[in-house]
Amino acid sequence: MTSRYGLATAVLTLLSAASTLQAFAPQRNSLATRAGMTHSSRAMKSLLRESNNNKNVLQTLDTKRDEVMTFSYDMSLEPKYEKPTYPGTGNGLSGDAGEYDVVVIGSGMGGLACGALSAKYGDKVLVLESHIKSGGSAHTFSRMHKGEKYSFEVGPSIFEGLDKPSLNPLRMIFDILEEEMPVKTYTGLGYWTPDRGYWRFPIGSKQKFEDLLMEQADDGPKAVAEWNALRDRLRTLGGSTTAVSLLNLRQDNGFLATTAGSLPFVLTHPDVFLDLNLTFDSLHKTVDQIVTDPFLRNFIDTMCIFCGFPAKGAMTAHMLYILERFFEESACYSVPIGGTSAFGDTLQRGLEKFGGKLQLNAHVDEIIVENGRATGVRLKNGNVVKARKAVVSNATPFDTVKMLGTKQDLPPQVQEWKDQLGKLPRHGAIMHLFIAIDAEGLDLSHIEDPAHLVIQDWGRSMQDSQNLCSFFIPSILDKTLCPEGKHVIHVYSSGGEPYEPWEKLKPGTEEYEAYKEERAEVLWRAVEKCIPDIRDRVEFSIIGSPLAHEAFLRRDRGTYGMAWAAGTGAPQSGILSAVLPFPFPNLKTPVDGLLRCGDSCFPGIGTPSAAASGAICANTMNPVGKHLDLLKEASTRDPLYKFLDPGFMGQVYKPFVEGMTPSPELRVESKQVA
């Protein structure tokens, strides 16, 4: 749900002015309510003492609403790229030697989008995935119970704009690849809050949301007025979502041609220049000037938290799509049929349709750098895969720097980049609870939607994994996920679970199992708000710890993602940081031929945003002429996409920039790879 679709015009206007199995084994005592367990329990305190007063951990003990939490580690102290191996994740020993134009490391949404679009551009592409499943955080796992199959989500669960052509960049990529993904739809998000109990955020109706404010806010008319004032303040930036898309962007001079179609909007809305800093600044600064109603302020924070931060720390751009799109009559959320693994499956079909290849269980040990250029990768099994044009890492920056190793002779600027990325702040880990229940006689008529958000205490940080969590019951709409008369539920915390106590525990030990039960208790209590007798209905349950999250999703320390709070420029963010507080490191790197994509790159955390980063990466690796042709073709897919084609203005700029695209470090000989 963390979309930044309106960022594109802001970036454009700036540049024009300048010229994201034991730990998952079923629990033996998962039904037991552990009496007296709180997040300051004896076990927790013992583990904290052993963590030597670690700053990452201490900040989680007594969180406050106005404090921003980030976690940090020095990856130079851990030079080897190594992940724990869990049953069911593969041993990483597959993968053949070969030579390709583009080698992509990781099959998350960014990697698969980059690979599929690169293949459509005509490149010979190989996507390497360490896991036995594609999709990154967007994948589904299954368990057999009494001879019947139950399927669970492991990552994101709230998606808008996938049911038909929309401004969601992931849906746009599906349409460009001419691939379909069936979904079921719903029109609201359930909330369970300490002061008001259950209430529902309706999308697809401006009036219904104003009715909600009238019903729930302390001063309804005032809350409605403040909400509309906030929308008015950000209306120009929000309107940019239909002026230019993230898919128009590329990181070289070719952007002048591919985004030229937005010039009429820029010329008729010159105030967009004045709001450039606002776009990347912390949203809370604008909210504090306009919004005073507590209910509305709380709601805005919850809308931001999916990007990892509340309004304080979240980019203003995070709210633009929500303000513009969520109140249109056609807006709705989607449940992919068969689970979120359908995302990866859909992109994989697009990749293979255009000749690309996905290799699973193929762990990359090292990115090979020769004479300052990435020339390929070395797999865990020893095979070398060469990349003629580029290596693209869809891994987190923390995992990417480890793949450069310590034995290679890296230029000084590359070593500096490696050190800076390895120390970037990040969000904490996530706790998971997967529950299969008997739904016989279960009445869920009091809820309308499968997705719900639970807050324990408005006074504590929303980043606190023991305060805010979500639960998702996709089987309400998708009956293929479990047997008839059953339900599957995924409950997960916010990304603020400290990793240090976990790394001191050994999976399978009594202490580890007890700690899992303790930390998951808040997740049980969350879903009990909706289904009070859930523990009596359980068929089986599985607790996923940060160790499992790390191993199954291939993310260092199970992190939710990079956490550079809005308001200042991130290291290695390129020329934008000179004039804007741009909070993302560059997708390009000091290593020629090495690029990055995923949720640590612009436009950030979230499934659609990660996919958009992959598209921007693929665009950057190809000549601007091919990019313009792709946009023209995409504009014919649906009337809504007409704005993607820069048209006449794009052709005007093309002669001036085509000789500079792709940028020199990405150019290769024209001969085809055998």
C-alpha positions in Angstrom: 0.0 0.0 0.0 3.0 2.2 0.2 2.8 3.9 -3.1 4.7 7.0 -4.3 3.2 7.2 -7.7 3.0 11.0 -7.6 6.8 11.4 -7.0 7.5 11.2 -10.7 6.5 14.8 -11.6 8.3 16.2 -8.6 11.5 14.5 -9.8 10.9 15.6 -13.3 10.3 19.3 -12.5 13.5 19.4 -10.4 15.6 17.9 -13.2 14.0 20.1 -15.8 14.9 23.1 -13.8 18.5 21.9 -13.6 18.6 21.0 -17.5 12.1 -3.5 -0.3 12.5 -25.5 9.2 12.4 -24.9 12.4 11.4 -21.5 12.9 8.4 -22.1 10.7 7.7 -25.5 12.1 4.2 -26.0 13.8 4.4 -25.2 17.5 3.8 -28.0 19.9 2.2 -25.6 22.5 0.9 -22.9 20.2 -2.5 -22.9 21.8 -1.3 -22.2 25.3 -1.9 -18.8 26.6 1.3 -17.9 28.5 0.0 -16.1 31.6 1.7 -13.0 32.6 3.7 -12.6 29.4 4.3 -8.9 28.6 6.9 -7.3 26.4 8.9 -6.5 29.5 8.9 -10.0 30.8 11.7 -11.8 32.7 12.8 -13.6 29.6 13.0 -10.4 27.6 15.0 -8.7 30.3 17.4 -11.5 30.5 18.0 -11.4 26.8 18.4 -7.7 26.9 21.1 -7.9 29.6 22.9 -10.3 27.4 22.6 -7.8 24.5 24.9 -5.5 26.5 22.5 -2.6 26.5 22.5 -2.6 22.7 21.0 0.7 21.4 18.9 -1.1 18.8 17.2 -3.1 21.6 17.0 -0.4 24.3 14.9 1.9 22.1 12.2 -0.8 21.9 11.7 -1.1 25.6 9.6 1.9 26.3 8.5 3.5 23.1 6.9 6.8 22.6 4.6 8.0 19.9 6.8 10.9 18.8 10.1 9.0 18.7 11.3 7.6 15.3 13.0 4.2 15.6 15.8 3.0 13.3 18.3 0.1 13.6 21.9 0.1 12.4 24.7 -2.4 12.0 28.2 -2.2 10.5 28.2 -4.7 7.7 32.0 -4.3 7.2 32.3 -6.5 10.3 30.4 -9.3 8.5 32.2 -9.6 5.1 30.8 -12.9 4.0 27.4 -13.1 2.3 25.9 -16.0 4.1 22.4 -16.9 5.1 21.1 -19.5 7.5 19.8 -22.5 5.6 16.4 -23.8 6.7 14.5 -26.8 5.5 12.2 -25.7 2.7 14.3 -22.8 1.5 16.8 -24.7 -0.6 20.5 -25.2 -0.3 21.4 -22.6 -3.0 23.6 -25.0 -4.9 21.8 -24.9 -8.3 22.6 -22.6 -11.2 24.6 -23.1 -14.4 27.5 -21.2 -15.8 26.7 -19.0 -18.8 26.8 -15.5 -20.3 23.9 -13.0 -20.5 23.4 -9.4 -21.2 21.8 -8.7 -17.8 22.1 -10.8 -14.6 19.6 -10.0 -11.8 20.3 -11.1 -8.3 17.0 -11.8 -6.5 13.4 -12.4 -7.7 11.5 -9.9 -5.6 9.2 -7.5 -7.3 12.0 -5.2 -8.3 14.2 -8.0 -9.7 11.4 -9.7 -11.6 10.1 -6.4 -13.0 13.6 -5.4 -14.1 14.2 -8.8 -15.6 10.9 -9.1 -17.4 11.1 -5.6 -18.9 14.8 -6.0 -19.8 13.8 -9.2 -21.7 11.0 -7.3 -23.4 13.6 -4.6 -24.4 15.5 -7.5 -26.1 18.2 -8.3 -23.6 19.2 -11.8 -22.8 18.3 -12.0 -19.1 18.9 -14.4 -16.2 17.3 -13.9 -12.8 19.0 -15.8 -10.0 17.0 -16.6 -6.8 18.6 -18.1 -3.7 15.2 -19.5 -2.5 13.3 -22.3 -4.0 10.4 -19.8 -4.6 10.3 -16.5 -6.5 8.6 -13.3 -5.4 10.7 -12.2 -2.5 8.4 -11.0 0.3 5.4 -11.6 -1.9 5.2 -15.3 -1.8 3.0 -18.0 -0.4 3.8 -21.2 1.5 1.6 -24.2 2.1 1.3 -26.9 4.8 -0.5 -30.2 4.7 -2.8 -31.0 7.7 -4.9 -34.1 8.0 -4.4 -34.7 4.3 -5.6 -31.2 3.2 -3.6 -28.2 2.0 -3.5 -24.8 3.7 -1.7 -21.8 2.0 -0.4 -18.7 3.9 0.9 -15.3 2.9 4.3 -14.3 4.2 4.5 -10.6 3.3 2.4 -7.8 2.0 -1.4 -8.2 2.1 -3.0 -4.8 1.3 -3.1 -3.9 -2.4 -5.0 -1.3 -4.4 -5.4 -0.8 -8.1 -4.8 -4.4 -9.3 -8.3 -5.3 -10.5 -8.2 -3.2 -13.7 -5.8 -0.8 -15.4 -4.8 1.8 -12.9 -2.0 4.1 -11.8 -0.4 1.3 -9.7 2.9 0.7 -11.4 2.7 -3.0 -10.8 -0.6 -3.3 -12.6 0.9 -1.1 -15.4 3.9 -3.6 -15.7 1.4 -6.5 -15.9 -0.4 -4.7 -18.8 2.8 -3.9 -20.6 3.8 -7.6 -20.4 0.2 -8.5 -21.4 -0.1 -10.8 -18.5 -3.2 -11.1 -16.3 -3.6 -11.9 -12.6 -7.1 -12.7 -11.3 -8.1 -11.0 -8.1 -11.1 -10.7 -5.7 -11.9 -7.2 -4.4 -13.0 -5.5 -1.2 -13.6 -1.8 -0.3 -12.3 -1.2 3.2 -9.7 -1.7 5.9 -10.8 -2.8 9.4 -9.4 -1.0 12.5 -9.3 -2.2 16.1 -8.2 0.7 18.3 -8.0 1.1 22.1 -10.3 4.1 22.3 -13.0 3.3 19.7 -12.9 -0.5 19.3 -13.8 -1.6 15.8 -14.3 0.8 12.9 -13.7 0.7 9.2 -11.9 2.9 6.7 -13.9 2.8 3.5 -12.2 3.5 0.2 -13.9 4.4 -3.1 -16.1 7.1 -1.6 -15.2 10.6 -0.4 -18.6 10.9 1.3 -18.2 7.7 3.2 -14.9 8.8 4.6 -16.3 12.2 5.6 -19.2 10.3 7.3 -16.5 8.3 9.2 -14.9 11.5 10.4 -18.3 12.9 11.5 -18.9 9.7 13.4 -15.5 9.1 15.0 -13.8 12.4 15.4 -14.2 14.5 18.6 -15.3 17.4 16.4 -16.6 15.9 13.1 -17.1 19.1 11.1 -13.7 20.3 12.1 -12.0 17.0 11.2 -13.7 17.1 7.7 -12.6 20.6 7.2 -9.0 19.8 8.2 -8.9 16.7 5.9 -10.1 18.7 2.9 -7.6 21.4 3.8 -4.8 18.8 3.7 -6.0 17.5 0.4 -6.2 21.1 -1.0 -2.6 21.8 0.2 -1.3 18.7 -1.6 -3.6 18.8 -4.6 -1.0 20.0 -7.1 1.5 17.4 -6.2 -1.2 14.7 -6.1 -2.4 15.7 -9.6 1.0 14.8 -11.0 0.0 11.1 -10.7 -1.8 11.5 -14.1 0.9 13.7 -15.7 3.8 11.3 -15.7 4.3 7.8 -14.3 7.2 6.2 -12.5 7.5 4.0 -15.6 8.5 7.2 -17.6 11.6 7.6 -15.4 15.2 6.6 -16.1 18.5 7.6 -14.5 20.2 9.4 -17.4 19.6 12.4 -19.7 17.0 10.4 -21.6 14.5 11.3 -18.9 14.1 14.7 -20.7 12.4 12.9 -23.6 10.5 10.2 -21.7 8.9 12.6 -19.3 8.4 15.5 -21.8 4.7 14.7 -22.0 4.2 16.2 -18.5 5.4 19.6 -19.6 1.8 20.9 -20.1 1.0 20.0 -16.5 4.2 21.7 -15.2 3.5 24.8 -17.2 -0.1 25.1 -16.0 0.9 24.3 -12.4 4.1 26.2 -11.8 3.6 26.0 -8.0 4.8 22.4 -8.3 8.4 23.8 -8.3 7.7 25.4 -4.9 6.7 22.1 -3.4 9.7 20.1 -4.5 11.3 20.1 -1.0 7.9 19.3 0.5 7.5 16.2 -1.6 10.5 14.6 0.1 10.2 16.2 3.5 8.6 14.6 6.5 4.8 14.6 6.2 4.3 15.5 9.8 5.5 19.0 9.2 2.5 19.7 6.9 0.1 17.7 9.0 1.1 19.7 12.1 0.3 22.9 10.3 -3.2 21.8 9.3 -4.6 18.9 11.3 -5.4 19.1 15.0 -8.1 16.4 15.4 -6.6 13.4 17.3 -8.6 10.8 15.3 -7.6 12.2 12.0 -3.9 12.5 13.1 -4.0 8.9 14.2 -5.5 7.8 10.9 -2.8 9.6 8.9 -0.1 7.9 10.9 -1.6 4.5 10.2 -1.7 5.2 6.5 2.0 6.0 6.6 3.2 3.2 8.7 3.2 0.7 5.8 6.3 2.5 4.5 7.9 1.9 7.8 7.4 5.3 9.5 4.4 7.2 10.8 3.8 10.7 9.5 7.0 11.7 11.3 9.7 10.2 9.1 7.4 9.4 6.1 7.8 11.3 2.9 4.9 13.7 2.1 4.8 11.9 -1.3 3.6 8.8 0.5 0.2 10.4 1.0 -0.2 11.8 -2.5 -1.6 8.6 -4.1 -3.9 7.9 -1.2 -5.3 11.5 -1.2 -6.0 11.3 -4.9 -6.9 7.7 -5.7 -8.5 6.1 -2.6 -11.6 8.3 -2.8 -12.4 7.7 -6.4 -15.6 5.6 -6.8 -13.7 2.8 -8.6 -11.0 2.4 -5.9 -10.8 -1.0 -4.1 -8.4 -3.4 -2.5 -7.5 -6.7 -4.1 -6.8 -10.3 -3.0 -4.7 -12.2 -5.6 -6.4 -15.6 -6.3 -4.0 -18.3 -5.1 -2.1 -15.9 -2.8 0.6 -13.2 -3.3 2.8 -15.8 -5.1 0.6 -14.9 -8.1 2.7 -11.6 -8.3 5.9 -13.5 -8.9 4.2 -16.0 -11.2 2.8 -13.3 -13.3 6.1 -11.5 -13.7 7.9 -14.8 -14.3 5.5 -15.5 -17.2 6.3 -12.1 -18.7 10.1 -12.8 -18.2 9.9 -16.1 -20.0 7.6 -14.9 -22.7 10.4 -12.7 -24.0 13.1 -15.2 -23.6 14.3 -14.5 -20.1 15.2 -17.2 -17.6 14.6 -17.6 -13.8 16.9 -20.0 -11.9 15.7 -20.9 -8.4 17.9 -22.3 -5.6 20.9 -20.5 -7.1 22.6 -18.5 -4.4 25.1 -15.8 -5.4 28.2 -15.8 -3.3 30.0 -12.9 -5.0 29.6 -10.1 -7.5 32.7 -10.3 -9.7 34.4 -6.9 -10.2 37.2 -6.6 -12.7 39.0 -3.3 -13.5 36.2 -1.4 -11.7 33.4 -3.1 -13.6 30.9 -5.8 -12.5 31.4 -8.5 -15.0 29.3 -11.3 -13.5 28.6 -13.3 -10.4 30.0 -16.4 -8.8 27.4 -18.9 -7.5 27.6 -20.8 -4.3 28.3 -24.0 -6.3 31.3 -22.3 -7.9 29.9 -21.6 -11.3 30.4 -18.2 -12.9 27.7 -16.4 -14.8 29.0 -13.5 -16.9 27.1 -10.3 -17.5 27.9 -8.3 -20.6 25.8 -5.2 -19.9 25.1 -5.2 -16.2 24.6 -7.0 -12.9 21.4 -5.8 -11.0 21.1 -6.5 -7.3 17.6 -6.8 -6.0 19.0 -7.7 -2.6 19.0 -5.3 0.3 21.9 -2.9 0.4 23.1 -4.7 3.4 23.2 -8.0 1.5 24.6 -6.4 -1.6 27.7 -5.0 0.0 28.5 -8.4 1.4 28.4 -9.9 -2.1 31.4 -7.7 -3.0 33.5 -9.6 -0.5 36.9 -8.6 0.9 39.3 -10.3 -1.5 38.6 -8.2 -4.6 40.7 -5.0 -5.2 38.0 -2.3 -5.2 38.7 1.3 -6.2 38.6 3.7 -3.2 35.3 5.3 -4.2 33.7 1.8 -4.4 35.0 0.9 -0.9 33.5 4.2 0.4 30.2 3.4 -1.2 30.3 -0.2 0.2 31.0 1.1 3.7 28.3 3.7 3.6 25.6 1.4 2.3 26.5 -1.2 4.9 25.9 1.2 7.7 22.6 2.7 6.5 19.8 2.7 9.1 17.1 0.1 8.6 13.8 -0.9 10.1 13.7 -3.8 12.5 12.4 -7.3 11.9 8.9 -8.7 11.8 7.1 -11.3 13.8 4.6 -13.6 12.1 1.8 -15.8 13.2 0.1 -18.2 10.8 -3.2 -19.8 11.9 -5.4 -22.4 10.4 -8.8 -22.5 12.0 -12.1 -24.5 11.9 -14.7 -22.0 10.8 -17.8 -24.1 11.6 -20.4 -21.9 13.2 -18.0 -18.9 13.0 -20.0 -15.7 12.5 -17.9 -13.0 10.8 -20.8 -10.8 9.8 -19.4 -8.0 12.0 -16.6 -7.4 9.6 -16.7 -6.6 5.9 -13.0 -7.0 4.9 -10.2 -9.5 5.1 -7.5 -7.0 6.1 -7.3 -5.4 9.6 -5.0 -3.1 11.6 -4.7 -3.4 15.4 -3.3 -0.7 17.7 -2.8 -1.5 21.4 -1.8 2.0 22.6 -1.9 5.3 20.7 0.8 6.6 23.1 3.4 4.1 22.0 5.3 4.1 18.8 3.5 2.6 15.8 6.9 1.1 14.8 6.8 -0.9 18.1 6.3 -4.6 17.1 4.4 -5.2 20.4 2.0 -2.3 19.7 0.9 -2.4 16.1 0.1 -5.4 14.0 -2.1 -6.5 11.1 -4.1 -9.6 10.4 -5.3 -10.8 7.1 -7.9 -13.5 6.4 -7.7 -13.9 2.6 -9.8 -17.1 2.6 -12.9 -14.9 3.2 -12.6 -14.1 -0.5 -10.3 -16.7 -1.9 -11.7 -20.1 -1.2 -8.7 -21.9 -2.9 -6.4 -21.3 0.0 -7.8 -23.9 2.4 -10.4 -26.6 2.8 -14.1 -25.8 2.9 -15.2 -24.8 6.3 -11.7 -23.5 7.3 -9.9 -20.2 7.3 -6.2 -19.2 7.1 -5.0 -16.1 8.9 -1.7 -14.3 8.7 -0.9 -12.0 11.7 2.2 -9.9 11.5 3.9 -7.1 13.5 5.2 -3.8 12.5 8.8 -3.7 11.4 10.3 -2.9 14.8 11.2 -6.3 16.3 14.8 -6.1 17.7 17.0 -8.9 16.2 19.7 -9.1 18.9 17.8 -11.2 21.4 16.9 -13.7 18.7 20.5 -14.2 17.4 21.5 -15.4 20.8 19.0 -18.2 20.6 19.2 -21.6 18.8 16.1 -22.7 16.8 14.5 -25.7 18.3 15.7 -25.2 21.9 13.3 -24.8 24.7 14.4 -21.2 25.3 13.8 -20.3 21.7 10.4 -21.9 21.5 9.4 -20.1 24.8 10.6 -16.8 23.5 8.6 -17.3 20.2 5.5 -17.9 22.2 6.1 -14.8 24.3 6.7 -12.4 21.5 3.8 -13.8 19.5 1.3 -13.4 22.3 0.4 -9.9 21.2 -0.4 -11.3 17.7 -2.8 -13.8 19.3 -4.5 -11.0 21.3 -4.8 -8.9 18.2 -6.8 -11.5 16.2 -8.8 -12.4 19.3 -10.4 -9.0 19.0 -12.2 -10.2 15.9 -12.5 -13.9 16.8 -12.6 -14.2 20.6 -12.5 -18.1 20.6 -9.8 -18.4 18.0 -7.5 -20.5 20.2 -10.3 -23.1 20.6 -10.7 -23.2 16.8 -7.1 -23.7 15.9 -6.3 -26.6 13.6 -2.6 -25.7 13.7 -0.5 -22.6 14.1 3.1 -21.5 13.1 5.1 -18.7 14.7 7.6 -17.1 12.4 10.5 -15.4 14.2 12.9 -12.8 12.8 15.4 -15.7 12.2 12.8 -17.4 10.0 11.9 -14.1 8.3 15.6 -13.6 7.5 16.1 -17.1 6.1 12.9 -17.5 4.2 12.8 -14.0 2.7 16.6 -13.6 2.3 16.8 -10.3 4.1 19.6 -9.5 6.5 18.4 -9.8 10.1 14.9 -10.0 8.8 14.7 -6.3 8.2 11.5 -4.6 6.9 13.7 -2.4 4.8 16.0 0.6 4.7 14.9 3.3 7.1 16.2 6.7 6.0 13.7 9.1 7.6 12.4 11.9 5.3 13.9 15.3 5.7 17.6 14.8 4.8 19.4 13.3 1.8 20.6 9.7 2.0 24.3 8.9 1.4 25.1 8.1 -2.3 21.8 9.7 -3.5 23.4 11.4 -6.4 22.9 15.0 -7.7 19.4 15.2 -6.3 20.9 15.4 -2.8 22.5 18.7 -3.6 19.1 20.4 -3.9 16.6 18.1 -2.3 16.4 15.9 0.8 16.3 12.8 -1.4 16.0 9.8 1.0 17.2 7.0 -1.3 20.7 5.9 -2.4 21.2 5.9 -6.1 20.2 2.8 -8.2 23.5 3.3 -10.0 26.7 2.5 -8.1 30.4 3.5 -8.3 31.0 0.0 -9.8 30.4 0.3 -13.6 27.8 -2.2 -14.7 26.4 -2.7 -11.2 22.9 -1.3 -10.5 20.4 -1.9 -7.7 16.6 -2.1 -7.5 14.1 -3.0 -4.9 12.6 -1.3 -1.8 15.9 0.3 -0.8 15.8 2.4 -4.0 13.5 5.1 -5.2 10.5 5.0 -4.8 10.9 2.9 -1.6 9.1 0.2 0.4 6.0 -1.5 -0.9 5.2 -4.0 -3.6 4.2 -1.4 -6.3 7.2 0.8 -5.5 9.7 -2.1 -5.6 8.3 -3.1 -9.0 8.6 0.5 -10.2 12.3 0.6 -9.1 12.9 -2.5 -11.3 11.2 -0.8 -14.3 13.3 2.4 -13.8 16.4 0.2 -13.7 15.4 -1.6 -16.9 14.7 1.7 -18.6 18.1 3.0 -17.6 19.9 0.1 -19.2 18.4 0.7 -22.6 18.5 3.5 -25.3 15.9 6.2 -24.9 14.5 5.3 -28.3 13.5 1.8 -27.1 12.1 3.4 -23.9 9.9 5.8 -25.9 8.7 2.9 -28.1 7.7 1.0 -25.0 5.8 3.9 -23.6 4.0 4.4 -26.8 3.0 0.8 -26.9 1.9 0.9 -23.3 -0.3 3.9 -23.9 -2.4 1.8 -26.2 -3.2 -0.8 -23.6 -6.0 1.3 -22.0 -7.3 4.8 -22.3 -6.1 5.5 -18.8 -2.5 4.9 -20.0 -2.6 7.5 -22.8 -0.5 9.9 -20.7 2.4 7.5 -20.7 3.3 8.4 -24.2 5.3 11.7 -24.3 4.1 12.1 -27.9 5.4 14.9 -30.0 7.4 16.5 -27.2 9.3 13.3 -26.5 10.3 13.2 -30.2 11.5 16.8 -30.0 13.9 16.0 -27.1 14.9 12.6 -28.5 17.7 13.8 -30.9 19.4 15.7 -28.2 19.6 12.9 -25.7 19.7 9.6 -27.6 23.4 9.7 -28.1 23.8 9.8 -24.3 21.7 6.7 -23.5 22.3 4.4 -22.0 25.1 6.1 -20.1 28.6 5.0 -21.1 29.2 2.5 -18.3 26.2 0.5 -19.5 27.0 0.3 -23.2 28.2 -3.0 -24.7 29.0 -4.3 -28.1 26.1 -4.8 -30.4 26.8 -8.5 -31.0 24.3 -10.9 -29.5 25.2 -13.3 -26.8 25.2 -16.9 -28.0 
